[in-house]
Amino acid sequence: MSALSFKEIARVPHTLGRAGELSTPHGVVHTPAFVTVGTKATVKSLTPEDMKAYVGNQIALANTYHLFLQPGHEVIKEAGGLHAFMHFDGPLMTDSGGFQVFSLGAAFGKGVTKFAKSESADVDSDARPMVYSKDIATAQGKLCVVDDDGVTFTSHIDGSMHRFTAERSIEIQHALGADIIVAFDECTSPSADYNYQQEALERTHQWAKRSVVSHRHNYEAAKKQGIYGVVQGGRFLDLRVESAHEMARLDFDGFGIGGSFSKEDLGESLRVVNEILPTTKPRHLLGIGEPEDIFMGVENGCDTFDCVAATRIGRTGTIYTHKEGKLDMRKARFARDFGKGDADCGCYVCTNYTRAYLSHLMKAGEMLGAHLCSVHNLHFIVQLTEKIRLSILEGYYQQFKNHFLSSYLTK
């Protein structure tokens, strides 16, 4: 019996959008839902108590690669697993480490993200992972090399050499003990050409088969943890279709949709995938979760989302607002603005602190500024997904979407 189950409750007419319930060993996640990112077993600058009291998130995600390097999965296992270690009693996810293959390899030093900047953007001359060099790796600490069996990489902390295979990634995730774990995959650059995307996809499919076998063979872990397979294929719809069919036929409890996209084609890429994946299982959009992206993901069949943007921009003083888009509190015009951070937000931060105070904290380099902006941004995104869910349940999704985006995107 699977550790996870999913029930669809309502649909958005004429779309793939839906509201549902994802049951895990640590509670039910009401979807659509935003998954807060706690990379190193912490959501940056927030305690679990902060998340309960001020953010209201149902589920969080931690990073296998980073926790493997520090403090080590053995330490976390000895502590009783991630839930006990980070004092979080709700559902948890861990990723596979596959995105680090991308960020430490093909994307290293190039400023490449999961989105192509535009269809006319310059293409990297070499989209393949860098060739391993011990001398350079020791100096830089950020290189990796991919082969068909796995990935060899150097620690960004001390330059030590390590190796991940599908089996090793699953072994580490079993030790971490999250409710949802993810099959090992290769995430590619948006600028990688078709031939390399195809080659990487074949690796991802082979690693997926090995991941699910490794997971199912650990009977104790399989009773407590569900496993997601990851659909890849880059910007190429035929590869996305191929990957969705392959993942759908394997014994996964749910699915992640990962890799690189063209921003303009995100919706179509998700649609073709989610028309293939079984409706009885949950779908998670990996690493993408700006407000406008969530709407795109929901109506094209995604149930959960994770993204570091909310806390990343919060740490530099930028906040989400309903009617003014993103605002940088460091701007001079906020120094004497005694209004709420977001006039339409009822979060703890906007109820108690002014834009002038946030501006002061950020300009003075006070840690409280980054904390308050992060609390607000996470509350904003979490509440947005909850409002989307309500609009689906009550039948006014399109009206809610149009109302929100007409204000948010015009600034």
LUMRODREN-264879 format. One record per residue (C-alpha): x negated, y negated, z. Coordinates in steps of 0.05 Angstrom, whole numbers, plus 5000, padded with zeros to 4 digits. Example, Ala and Ser with C-alpha at 12.3 -4.5 7.8 and 13.67 -1.06 7.14 Angstrom:
REM LUMRODREN-264879
475450905156472750215143
This chain:
REM LUMRODREN-264879
500050005000497449314982495448815035499048284994506048204964509347664924516647484915519246994864524946574891526646044839524645824769523945164732528545234672525145304604518145354636513945864673514345454737516845804799517245784875515546404913512946734976506047054982505647515041498747635072496247975136495747285168502446995147506846795089504546255039510445885009508645714937506945284901501545144952494944774955489045164985484344715024477044855009472645035069466345215031461945375091467545605137469444885149473744385113468843805114469843345174476343695196477644195251482944735244486944335295486543725249489044145192495044385232496743715262495243235205494643625139499544205145495944665097498145395097491745715071484345565063478645815019471245945036465246064991461946744988455346494960454345955013456446405071451946965046446046485050448046145114449446405167449847085132455747545124453048015178453447445229460647295210462548035213459448075283463647465303469947835284470647575213472046895184478546785221475246855289468746515267472045875242477945905291483145915236489146365245492546275177491246625111484246555081481246675013474046774992471546684921466647164888460546724880461746724805462245964800455345914830452846314770455345734728453145164773446145444786445145684715448245374653450544744690444144624730441743914721446743754665452643464703457343974670464044114703469844594690472744084641469843884574469343124574472543094506472843494442467343054414462843094475455543274464454444024469448744284511443344564467442745174511449245394546446046034571443346074642436245844648430646354643428146544712421446254732418846404802414645774805420345324782425445694824421145624886420444884873427644744852431445284890437345244841436145734785439246394767439046904711444947334688444448034661449848554646449148864715449248234758445847584776439047444805438546754838434346344885437046044948438145294945436145285019429245615018427945874948428346604969430647094915437247474920441647894875449247944868452748514832460148644831459349154886455048694928459948114922465648564945461448845002459948145027467247935021469348555060464748335116467547625114474547905122478947405085486047605068484747494993478147664959476147554887472848014836465847804813466047414748461846964704464346254697461745924634460345214612465744844573460544734519458545464511459845714441464646264421459446814418456846684488463946614516465547294486459147604514460547314583467847544580465648264568461148214629466847934670471348514649466249034667464848694734472448664746473049424738467149534785469849034835476749354840473750054846469049824901474749494938479550084933474150574957473650195022480350425050479950025115478449375077483849515025489049565080487348865106485048495043488048384974483748294912484747814853481947914784479547304746481747124676476246784636475146604563473245864564476845414514478545974466485746204469484446884436479347044490484146804544489447274516484547854513482447724585489547674611491348334580485148664610486448394680493848564678492349304666487449354725489549494797489248784823493848474876493847804841489947384793485446784790484946364728477846094724472445824679472145224634477644844599478944264554483043774595487743674536488944414527489544614600497044714597496945154535491145564563495045704626501545844589498646384543495346724603501346704650506046954596501947594598500347684672505748054711510947614744510848054806503947834826501147144847496746704802491446224829488345664789481045654812477644984827482644514794487544114835488043364821495343124828496743124753493443804745497944114796504143934757500944214694499144854731505844954764510144904701505445374665506045924717500745804772502645904845496645654884490945164872484344974904479844374891474443994929476443324898480843094956475243125008469642964959472642294940475042185011467842205037466141614992472341225013477141354956484241534973490341774934496441324933503341434904504040784866496940544855493241174837486341244868483740664909476540554932476940265002469839984994472339454946471938744972479438624962481139115019476938765072483038355095488538815072492439005134497339455099497640205101492640615061498640855021505240485033509241105014505441595058507441775129501142155148497342035213492241595178497141145142501541095204495840865249490340535207490039965157486339905091482039365124479839855178478340415128474439905087470439695148468840415167466340595098462139965090459140075159457440795143461641055201463341805198470441665220471741325153470241955113474342365163480541925158480341865082479542625077485342745124489842285083487742585016488943305038495643115068497442765003495843384960498843895008505243485015505543384940505644144928510844224982515243694949514244054882516644694915522744354944524344044876524144744844528545044898533644484892533444424817530443734804523243894785523043504720525942884753520942924810515143024763517142434719518141984779511542154811507142124749510341484723507641134784501241514798498341534728499840824707494340534751
